[in-house]
Amino acid sequence: MKKKEISEKFIGMKGNNFISKFYTKKIKKSFQSSVKTIFNNKYFWEIRLDNGENIQAKSIILTCPFPQLKKIAGKYLEKKISNLKINMEPNITTMLAFKNQRTVPVSSIKFNDDILTWAANENSKNRFNSSNSLWTLQSSIGWARKNINHYKKSNKAENILVSKFLNLTGYKKNKIIFKKTHGWKYSYNLNGSPLKSYWNKKLRLGLCADWFIGPKVENAWLSAKDLAKKIK
Ligand SMILES: Cc1cc2nc3c(=O)[nH]c(=O)nc-3n(C[C@H](O)[C@H](O)[C@H](O)COP(=O)(O)OP(=O)(O)OC[C@H]3O[C@@H](n4cnc5c(N)ncnc54)[C@H](O)[C@@H]3O)c2cc1C
């Protein structure tokens, strides 16, 4: 096994969205409904949510993945945005908890495997104390592409991912006390784009998201910073 020596890591102490929660503490938020349509009536934006609610706004900033952006805002996008070649790749992830397994002194393991490519050791993040061994498994992109549309219909995909982890690590199946699988259809854009963000001053429409720059959370941060600079 090759050990990666770079040791600097940033970990949201109370979860991956801790930074966003911290910075939006004083802002009124609503999370429970998705945006169905947006309409610019020349004076302001009208935003229709899937619960039927309508919101009026002077400006709008969209951060959703590229395919969802085109769906919601398609008619307001300039060609330089709508013609971007953005390939959002899927990802299937399984969270696992084992009882009575020995702890390992690594934060994650990369596997050279067609199905399972990465496993994060959640205990190493020191977010909370747990006597169980907690792992998050991430599938390869190629395997996720084949399974993303039907992984919810049965446990087959989950079982394959878990068996891979057990075979590669020697962890015992009968020690599993919890497992849960999630899928993201548009999780990563590995290649970025020629832009960092987008601001249409006339429409007061802003776009920022990780996919402008790359696949990581810092790319989302950099894109948002770039948009903030443009708006100012
Ligand atoms: C399984 C997994 C593990 C990851 N692990 C890491 C990691 O360890 N380190 C790292 O740096 N990065 C990691 N990433 C990447 C990181 O999560 C992203 O880079 C980051 O979340 C991107 O932020 P964003 O704000 O651009 O987009 P997102 O976080 O994707 O936010 C976009 C939001 O838009 C919402 N949305 C979409 N359509 C609508 C609609 N119609 N109405 C309302 N809302 C809508 C979505 O629900 C979503 O909440 C991981 C990603 C995945 C999928």
The ligand as a MOL file (V3000), in Angstrom:
LIG
                    3D

  0  0  0     0  0            999 V3000
M  V30 BEGIN CTAB
M  V30 COUNTS 53 58 0 0 0
M  V30 BEGIN ATOM
M  V30 1 C -20.2360 11.5050 -2.1610 0
M  V30 2 C -19.4470 12.7710 -2.2930 0
M  V30 3 C -18.3330 12.9660 -1.4960 0
M  V30 4 C -17.5690 14.1280 -1.6080 0
M  V30 5 N -16.4690 14.2730 -0.8210 0
M  V30 6 C -15.7290 15.3780 -0.9220 0
M  V30 7 C -14.5700 15.5700 -0.1070 0
M  V30 8 O -14.2150 14.7220 0.7120 0
M  V30 9 N -13.8490 16.7120 -0.2810 0
M  V30 10 C -14.2220 17.6640 -1.1670 0
M  V30 11 O -13.5310 18.6990 -1.2780 0
M  V30 12 N -15.3180 17.5290 -1.9440 0
M  V30 13 C -16.0750 16.4040 -1.8450 0
M  V30 14 N -17.1880 16.2590 -2.6410 0
M  V30 15 C -17.5480 17.3480 -3.5660 0
M  V30 16 C -18.3120 18.4530 -2.8280 0
M  V30 17 O -19.4250 17.8870 -2.1630 0
M  V30 18 C -18.7850 19.4540 -3.8620 0
M  V30 19 O -17.6600 19.9590 -4.5590 0
M  V30 20 C -19.5520 20.6220 -3.2300 0
M  V30 21 O -20.6360 20.1780 -2.4640 0
M  V30 22 C -20.0510 21.5260 -4.3420 0
M  V30 23 O -20.7670 22.6010 -3.7860 0
M  V30 24 P -21.7870 23.3970 -4.6800 0
M  V30 25 O -22.4050 24.4100 -3.7840 0
M  V30 26 O -21.1170 23.8430 -5.9300 0
M  V30 27 O -22.8790 22.3250 -5.1440 0
M  V30 28 P -23.7590 21.3160 -4.3010 0
M  V30 29 O -23.2030 21.0910 -2.9290 0
M  V30 30 O -23.9780 20.1490 -5.2120 0
M  V30 31 O -25.1010 22.1250 -4.1120 0
M  V30 32 C -26.0060 22.2850 -5.1700 0
M  V30 33 C -27.3730 22.3180 -4.5320 0
M  V30 34 O -28.3400 22.6350 -5.5160 0
M  V30 35 C -29.5180 21.9980 -5.1190 0
M  V30 36 N -30.4630 21.9740 -6.2360 0
M  V30 37 C -30.3670 21.3600 -7.4460 0
M  V30 38 N -31.4660 21.5960 -8.1840 0
M  V30 39 C -32.2720 22.4020 -7.4180 0
M  V30 40 C -33.5530 22.9730 -7.6080 0
M  V30 41 N -34.2670 22.7910 -8.7350 0
M  V30 42 N -34.0860 23.7170 -6.6010 0
M  V30 43 C -33.3950 23.9260 -5.4430 0
M  V30 44 N -32.1830 23.4000 -5.2020 0
M  V30 45 C -31.6310 22.6460 -6.1930 0
M  V30 46 C -29.0580 20.6050 -4.7250 0
M  V30 47 O -30.0240 19.9720 -3.9280 0
M  V30 48 C -27.7880 20.9580 -3.9500 0
M  V30 49 O -28.0560 21.1130 -2.5740 0
M  V30 50 C -17.9580 15.1230 -2.5340 0
M  V30 51 C -19.1070 14.9350 -3.3360 0
M  V30 52 C -19.8440 13.7650 -3.2070 0
M  V30 53 C -21.0720 13.5720 -4.0740 0
M  V30 END ATOM
M  V30 BEGIN BOND
M  V30 1 1 1 2
M  V30 2 1 2 3
M  V30 3 2 2 52
M  V30 4 2 3 4
M  V30 5 1 4 5
M  V30 6 1 4 50
M  V30 7 2 5 6
M  V30 8 1 6 7
M  V30 9 1 6 13
M  V30 10 2 7 8
M  V30 11 1 7 9
M  V30 12 1 9 10
M  V30 13 2 10 11
M  V30 14 1 10 12
M  V30 15 2 12 13
M  V30 16 1 13 14
M  V30 17 1 14 15
M  V30 18 1 14 50
M  V30 19 1 15 16
M  V30 20 1 16 17
M  V30 21 1 16 18
M  V30 22 1 18 19
M  V30 23 1 18 20
M  V30 24 1 20 21
M  V30 25 1 20 22
M  V30 26 1 22 23
M  V30 27 1 23 24
M  V30 28 2 24 25
M  V30 29 1 24 26
M  V30 30 1 24 27
M  V30 31 1 27 28
M  V30 32 2 28 29
M  V30 33 1 28 30
M  V30 34 1 28 31
M  V30 35 1 31 32
M  V30 36 1 32 33
M  V30 37 1 33 34
M  V30 38 1 33 48
M  V30 39 1 34 35
M  V30 40 1 35 36
M  V30 41 1 35 46
M  V30 42 1 36 37
M  V30 43 1 36 45
M  V30 44 2 37 38
M  V30 45 1 38 39
M  V30 46 1 39 40
M  V30 47 2 39 45
M  V30 48 1 40 41
M  V30 49 2 40 42
M  V30 50 1 42 43
M  V30 51 2 43 44
M  V30 52 1 44 45
M  V30 53 1 46 47
M  V30 54 1 46 48
M  V30 55 1 48 49
M  V30 56 2 50 51
M  V30 57 1 51 52
M  V30 58 1 52 53
M  V30 END BOND
M  V30 END CTAB
M  END
